[in-house]
Amino acid sequence: MSVLVDNPVFQKCEAEPPANTDTLIYTPRQYPQVVKYMGSKAAILPFIAAELAKVHAEGRPFVDLFAGACAISGGFGHISKIISNDIQEYSAVIASTYLKRAEKIGKFDIVALANNIVSVNVAALPDDLDYPAECTLSEFNKTEKRNRALLDKDFNYTHHLFTRVYSGTWWSALQCVWIDAIREVLDSLLASGEIEKSDFDFGLTCLMHAMAYTSQGTGHYAQYRDAKTDLGMSDINKYRRVFVPTIFKKKFDTLLKWNLQNVVDRDHQLVAMDYRECLASLPPSVVYADPPYAFVHYSRFYHAMETIVKYDYPKIQHIGSKIVKGRYRVDRHQSPFCIKTQVKGAFVDLFSGVKDSGSDLLLSYSNTGMIDIDELMALASTAFGNTYDVWFDHMTHTHMTMGRREDRSRQVRESLIIAKKK
Ligand SMILES: C[S@@+](CC[C@H](N)C(=O)[O-])C[C@H]1O[C@@H](n2cnc3c(N)ncnc32)[C@H](O)[C@@H]1O
């Protein structure tokens, strides 16, 4: 994963109002990230903080309109009331971990409870699903096929969603049985009233983390890898053999410590709405908007996170009679920001929604070819009219590629468009 390493350089553009007097209060806190997320803004929080200081006023909520993996809640949840929104439900679950205290879940040994379920459920599966440490490519692929065949099995217990749909894809059958069992434990603790919703969301966040770090994929769920060579097989097999409860428990312990030491109750709100609906419900606020800037839909890359959160046995997309390789939910969201013919209208709706709610806006901009910055500035100036100041700032920073590309580091430019009510 790429990380920010050195000092940002701020470039001021166009006239801008003075900053609030005390910029120190906007210093982002350190927080643990839980999943690898495309377009995460965790690395540029100091830049966002500096711009936030120019528009934020005491008492107004800070709205993270496209929250994703919730860098804003992680970094600023101690400073201000946050309203965290994203169309994907998993985002509100992650935000809860940064914004709501999980007071009760620490009393339970989730792994031990899940282990009781796993031992029963594994016994109901065929006994040839294990991945041996050493085998030939052909034997390995036969094991993969037997894992995937669980799709056609009838299950006589409730929590089998991942075992049926995802065995032999991003996870092995055994990993899926653990994922289902942990979800079952969380469901039953919530249903019996032994834990609260914030505890439940905390547990689900740790489960999403365990899913990410045991998956044989590259950090998202658009496509899983096939073993085509011995080298590919041995890399996939490494992940097949990682123990879900170990990763889950490690994150659970460190994240719970962080949550109980850092989470401040500021009446934060968690929502999972389309951004237009969310904007229509807002009091005057400061809105941070970080919409998608590419034609790829987040719902395709992170559908498995949505499914562990909804746990609704969704219909899976088929082409003809064949299930699609990515095993996507048929109801996955198509964002107007990712559709060339709709992107302009999507920004106009964003600007007018912010204006109608009497809010100020910080909009992250990435130059990926969907829309260029001049066009976006022109749209913003027209939509906000003369009752707002509109300007933009840039920051350049060094982006490490962790040696996976030929250049070990690259200069990356981050931009923010700011619209402040006069
Ligand atoms: C660039 S990512 C946000 C990343 C986030 N700032 C972070 O640091 O993790 C864009 C997000 O917009 C969300 N999104 C796409 N269309 C949306 C819509 N119509 N309403 C609300 N959220 C939407 C996606 O689910 C995705 O999480």
The ligand as a Gaussian input file, in Angstrom:
#p B3LYP/6-31G(d) Opt

LIG

0 1
 C      -12.832000       8.201000      -2.680000
 S      -13.885000       7.176000      -1.718000
 C      -13.856000       7.991000      -0.157000
 C      -12.611000       7.658000       0.623000
 C      -12.613000       8.250000       2.018000
 N      -12.490000       9.674000       2.004000
 C      -11.518000       7.633000       2.863000
 O      -10.574000       8.345000       3.251000
 O      -11.569000       6.427000       3.103000
 C      -15.477000       7.576000      -2.365000
 C      -16.672000       6.977000      -1.610000
 O      -17.881000       7.495000      -2.197000
 C      -18.906000       6.536000      -1.977000
 N      -20.049000       6.863000      -2.880000
 C      -20.119000       6.667000      -4.216000
 N      -21.304000       7.139000      -4.682000
 C      -21.990000       7.629000      -3.618000
 C      -23.268000       8.237000      -3.469000
 N      -24.101000       8.387000      -4.510000
 N      -23.653000       8.666000      -2.238000
 C      -22.840000       8.470000      -1.163000
 N      -21.623000       7.856000      -1.252000
 C      -21.196000       7.456000      -2.460000
 C      -18.214000       5.221000      -2.252000
 O      -18.896000       4.149000      -1.654000
 C      -16.807000       5.463000      -1.666000
 O      -16.688000       4.931000      -0.371000

